[in-house]
Amino acid sequence: MSTVGDVKAGNEGYLNEHMRLLFNEGFSFSGYERNHLFLNLEGKGFKDISGVSGIDSISDGRAAVTADFDNDGDLDILVTTIQGEGHLLFRNNVGQNNNFIRIALEGRASGKDAFGAIVRLKTDQGILTRVKSGGGGFLAQHDPRLLFGLGKAEGADWVEVAWPSGQLQRLGPVPSGTSWKIVEGVDILQETPERLTRLVDPIGSEQALWHKLQVIQNADFPRLEVRRLEGPTTTLKKGVPYFLNLWATWCIPCRQEMPELQKLLPRFQARGIQLVGLSVDQDVEAAGIKTFAAQLGVTYPLYTIDEENVGKIFGEEIFIPLSFLIDDKGRVAEVFEGWSPQSQRRIHQLLE
């Protein structure tokens, strides 16, 4: 009789891993429905700007929130996706020269959040209206501050609040480019200066790659215990630069990359760089790995690595082919992902 406790079929750990793999392969529960964004043409209709804005993702969006995250006077958009980790922030850089007024509300008789309050603002262009709402989508709420875009108007003649309690307040005038707090029953506008912040620029593909690794750029490469295909466990020696290529017998792109690296072996040697292959196979015998490499015509040194040492390189996911340039002091100089035209170009530049 087994001494291992029964595990419920479809347990949470298995399901989470299964879903993660599906999403990484581009699976969509909603049939790859794209998100849409429409631009209001001054009340005369709407223009679909989904593509040009970049918001037309097929990542199964579940909720969208509008908020002035950087306090620059326009609304940015945050979209959450079913994957959980894939939150998308779209920074609004349109109309940076236009004016705005921002209004925050504090209710008394109407409840502190003042949900349901109607705010009207009068400019020389007309009257703008906003409603303070308590929700903006599935488990989502928009910026509680109400933002009024003024175009070129220099301010508002007045701002009026119709509170849920039935009370009506009108205050003003209000200059543009300012933020104010209105308290129910208090006939004084309270200015609330907002600090202009800068949203972090989207990281590039190489930065995103480093974030997925345990290895740190310009830091010491982890001390790995590797095994020769025929021989004992050893470690990679310092004092010589390495081009360390991670691969596996089940990796289809590796079948293309490894023969190309073999062709470049004389150039690596001319530069004094040791070309080394490191198999991450866990269920393949050394003889099978050796046969696989021989079929590809690979003659440069090959090693294998166990699961514990694989975890010193990768985070939650193993993605190969992947190569590291390690300098003679054992520090990670560069990383090369896949066998793409960009990776090939960088490798050739390295060997010039």
C-alpha positions in Angstrom: 0.0 0.0 0.0 1.3 3.4 -0.8 2.3 5.6 2.1 1.7 8.8 0.0 -1.5 10.6 0.8 -4.2 10.8 -1.8 -4.1 13.9 -3.9 -7.4 15.3 -5.2 -7.6 15.2 -8.9 -7.4 18.7 -10.4 -5.8 20.1 -7.3 -5.1 23.8 -7.2 -1.4 23.6 -7.8 -1.9 21.5 -11.0 -4.6 23.7 -12.3 -2.6 26.9 -11.8 0.4 25.4 -13.6 -1.8 24.1 -16.4 -3.5 27.5 -16.8 -0.1 29.3 -16.8 1.2 27.1 -19.6 -2.0 27.7 -21.6 -1.8 31.4 -21.3 2.0 31.5 -22.1 1.1 29.7 -25.4 -1.5 32.5 -26.2 -4.6 30.6 -25.2 -7.8 32.8 -24.9 -11.0 32.0 -23.1 -12.9 34.7 -25.0 -11.9 33.8 -28.6 -9.1 36.4 -28.8 -11.5 39.3 -28.5 -9.5 42.5 -28.7 -10.0 45.4 -26.4 -11.4 48.6 -27.9 -10.9 52.3 -27.3 -13.1 55.0 -28.9 -12.4 58.8 -29.1 -15.3 61.2 -28.7 -15.4 63.6 -31.6 -16.8 66.5 -29.7 -20.3 64.9 -29.5 -20.4 64.2 -33.2 -19.6 60.5 -33.1 -16.7 58.3 -32.1 -13.5 57.2 -33.7 -12.0 53.7 -33.1 -8.4 54.3 -31.9 -7.9 50.8 -30.6 -5.0 50.0 -32.9 -3.1 53.3 -32.8 -3.4 53.4 -29.0 -2.0 49.9 -28.5 -4.9 48.9 -26.4 -6.3 46.3 -28.8 -4.7 43.4 -26.9 -6.0 39.8 -27.1 -4.9 39.1 -23.5 -8.5 38.5 -22.3 -9.1 41.8 -20.5 -11.4 41.6 -17.5 -11.7 45.2 -16.2 -10.6 48.7 -17.3 -10.0 51.6 -14.9 -9.5 55.3 -15.9 -7.4 57.4 -13.6 -4.9 60.3 -13.8 -2.1 58.1 -12.5 0.6 60.8 -13.1 -1.6 63.8 -12.2 -0.9 65.6 -15.5 -4.5 66.5 -16.2 -5.6 63.6 -18.5 -7.0 60.1 -17.8 -4.7 57.1 -18.2 -6.1 53.5 -18.5 -5.3 50.4 -16.6 -6.6 47.1 -18.0 -6.5 43.9 -15.9 -6.4 40.5 -17.7 -7.5 37.1 -16.7 -3.9 36.0 -16.4 -3.7 38.0 -13.2 -0.1 39.1 -13.6 -0.7 40.8 -17.0 -1.9 44.2 -15.9 -1.6 46.8 -18.8 -1.1 50.5 -18.1 -1.7 52.9 -21.0 -0.3 56.3 -20.4 -2.2 59.2 -22.1 0.1 61.5 -23.9 -2.6 63.2 -26.1 -3.6 66.8 -25.7 -0.8 67.7 -23.3 -1.3 71.5 -24.0 -5.0 71.5 -23.0 -6.3 72.7 -19.7 -8.2 70.9 -16.9 -9.9 71.2 -13.5 -10.0 68.4 -11.0 -12.7 68.1 -8.4 -12.7 65.8 -5.3 -15.9 65.5 -3.2 -16.4 64.8 0.5 -20.0 64.2 1.5 -21.6 64.7 4.9 -25.3 64.0 4.8 -24.7 62.2 1.5 -22.1 59.8 2.9 -18.4 60.5 2.8 -17.8 59.1 -0.7 -20.7 61.1 -2.1 -21.5 58.4 -4.7 -24.3 59.6 -7.0 -23.3 63.3 -6.7 -23.6 65.2 -10.0 -21.0 67.9 -10.7 -21.5 70.5 -13.4 -18.8 73.0 -14.5 -19.5 76.1 -16.7 -16.9 77.4 -19.1 -17.1 79.7 -22.1 -17.4 76.6 -24.2 -20.5 75.3 -22.4 -21.4 73.1 -19.4 -19.5 69.8 -18.6 -21.1 67.2 -16.4 -19.6 64.3 -14.4 -21.2 61.8 -12.0 -19.4 60.4 -8.9 -19.9 56.6 -9.2 -18.9 53.8 -7.0 -17.8 51.3 -9.6 -16.3 51.2 -13.1 -16.4 47.6 -14.1 -15.8 44.1 -12.8 -14.2 44.5 -9.3 -13.0 47.9 -10.5 -13.4 51.6 -9.6 -12.3 54.6 -11.5 -10.4 57.6 -10.1 -12.6 59.1 -7.3 -11.5 62.5 -8.4 -13.5 64.0 -11.2 -11.5 65.3 -14.1 -12.8 68.0 -16.4 -11.0 68.6 -19.7 -11.3 72.3 -20.7 -9.5 72.4 -24.0 -8.1 75.9 -24.3 -10.5 77.5 -21.7 -8.7 79.4 -19.0 -11.1 78.3 -16.2 -14.7 77.8 -15.2 -17.2 80.5 -14.2 -18.6 78.2 -11.6 -18.8 74.6 -10.4 -22.0 73.1 -9.1 -22.6 70.0 -7.1 -26.0 68.3 -6.7 -25.5 66.1 -3.7 -27.5 62.8 -3.2 -29.0 64.5 -0.1 -30.8 67.0 -2.3 -28.5 69.9 -1.4 -27.2 72.1 -4.2 -24.0 74.0 -4.0 -22.5 76.4 -6.6 -19.0 77.8 -6.1 -16.5 79.7 -8.2 -14.9 81.0 -10.3 -12.3 78.2 -10.7 -9.0 78.7 -12.6 -7.7 76.0 -14.9 -4.8 73.6 -14.1 -5.9 73.3 -10.5 -7.4 70.6 -8.2 -10.1 71.3 -5.6 -12.0 69.6 -2.8 -15.6 70.5 -2.2 -17.2 69.5 1.1 -20.9 69.1 1.3 -22.4 72.1 3.1 -19.1 74.1 3.2 -19.3 77.0 0.7 -15.5 77.3 0.3 -13.4 75.7 -2.4 -10.4 74.0 -0.8 -7.4 73.8 -3.2 -5.6 70.5 -3.1 -2.2 70.7 -5.0 -1.4 67.4 -6.7 2.1 66.3 -7.2 3.0 65.7 -10.9 4.6 62.3 -11.1 6.3 60.4 -13.9 5.1 56.9 -14.8 7.8 54.4 -15.3 8.6 53.9 -19.0 7.8 50.4 -20.3 10.7 48.1 -20.0 12.4 46.8 -23.1 12.5 43.2 -24.1 16.0 42.6 -22.7 15.0 44.1 -19.4 11.9 42.0 -19.3 14.1 38.9 -19.9 16.4 39.7 -16.9 13.3 40.1 -14.7 12.4 36.4 -15.5 15.8 35.1 -14.5 17.5 34.4 -11.2 20.7 35.6 -12.8 21.6 39.3 -12.3 23.3 41.3 -15.0 26.9 42.3 -14.2 26.9 40.1 -11.1 28.6 36.8 -10.5 27.1 33.9 -12.5 25.7 31.3 -10.0 28.2 28.5 -9.1 26.7 25.5 -10.9 27.5 21.9 -10.5 27.5 20.4 -14.0 28.3 16.9 -15.2 30.1 15.9 -18.3 28.4 13.5 -20.6 31.1 11.1 -19.7 32.6 12.0 -16.4 32.1 13.3 -12.9 30.4 16.4 -11.6 32.4 19.6 -11.9 32.1 23.4 -12.0 32.9 25.9 -14.6 36.3 27.4 -14.0 36.9 31.1 -13.8 39.7 32.9 -15.6 38.3 32.4 -19.1 35.2 34.0 -20.7 32.4 31.6 -21.6 29.5 31.6 -24.0 27.2 29.3 -22.2 24.3 27.9 -24.3 21.4 26.3 -22.5 19.4 23.7 -24.6 17.5 20.5 -24.4 16.7 17.6 -26.7 13.0 18.5 -26.7 13.7 22.1 -27.8 13.0 22.5 -31.5 14.7 25.9 -31.9 17.8 24.4 -30.3 18.1 22.0 -33.3 18.6 25.0 -35.5 20.8 27.0 -33.2 23.3 24.4 -32.1 24.7 23.6 -35.6 25.0 27.4 -36.3 27.0 27.8 -33.0 29.2 24.9 -34.2 30.0 26.8 -37.4 31.0 29.8 -35.2 33.3 27.7 -33.0 36.5 28.8 -34.7 35.5 32.5 -34.2 34.8 31.9 -30.6 38.2 30.2 -30.2 39.9 33.1 -32.0 38.4 35.5 -29.5 39.4 33.4 -26.6 35.8 32.6 -25.6 35.0 29.1 -24.5 31.8 27.8 -26.2 30.0 25.5 -23.9 26.6 23.7 -24.2 24.5 23.0 -21.1 21.6 20.6 -21.4 18.7 21.1 -19.0 17.2 17.7 -19.9 16.0 15.9 -16.7 14.6 12.7 -18.0 17.1 11.8 -20.8 20.2 9.6 -20.2 23.6 11.0 -21.1 23.8 8.5 -24.0 20.7 9.9 -25.5 22.0 13.5 -25.1 25.3 12.5 -26.7 23.5 10.9 -29.7 21.3 14.0 -30.1 24.4 16.2 -30.2 26.2 13.9 -32.6 23.3 14.0 -35.0 23.6 17.8 -35.1 27.4 17.7 -35.6 28.2 19.4 -32.3 31.8 19.0 -31.1 32.1 21.8 -28.5 32.0 20.7 -24.8 28.6 19.6 -23.5 27.4 19.3 -19.9 24.2 18.4 -18.1 22.6 20.1 -15.1 20.2 18.8 -12.5 16.9 20.4 -11.5 18.4 22.2 -8.4 21.0 23.9 -10.4 18.5 24.8 -13.1 16.6 26.7 -10.4 19.7 28.9 -9.9 19.3 30.3 -13.4 15.5 30.4 -14.1 12.6 31.8 -12.2 9.2 30.0 -12.5 9.6 29.1 -16.2 12.4 27.5 -18.3 12.7 29.0 -21.7 15.3 27.9 -24.1 17.5 28.3 -26.2 19.1 30.8 -23.9 22.8 31.9 -23.8 25.0 33.9 -21.4 28.3 35.6 -22.1 30.3 35.3 -18.9 33.5 37.2 -18.5 36.8 35.9 -17.2 35.9 37.0 -13.7 32.7 34.9 -13.7 30.4 37.9 -14.1 27.3 37.9 -16.4 28.0 40.3 -19.2 25.1 39.6 -21.7 22.1 37.3 -22.3 20.9 36.1 -25.6 17.3 34.7 -25.9 16.3 32.3 -28.6 17.8 32.1 -32.1 16.2 35.2 -33.6 17.7 37.5 -36.2 18.4 39.9 -33.4 20.3 37.3 -31.3 22.2 36.2 -34.4 23.2 39.8 -35.1 24.4 40.4 -31.6 26.4 37.2 -31.5 28.1 38.1 -34.8 28.9 41.5 -33.4 30.4 39.9 -30.4 32.7 37.8 -32.5 33.9 40.7 -34.8 
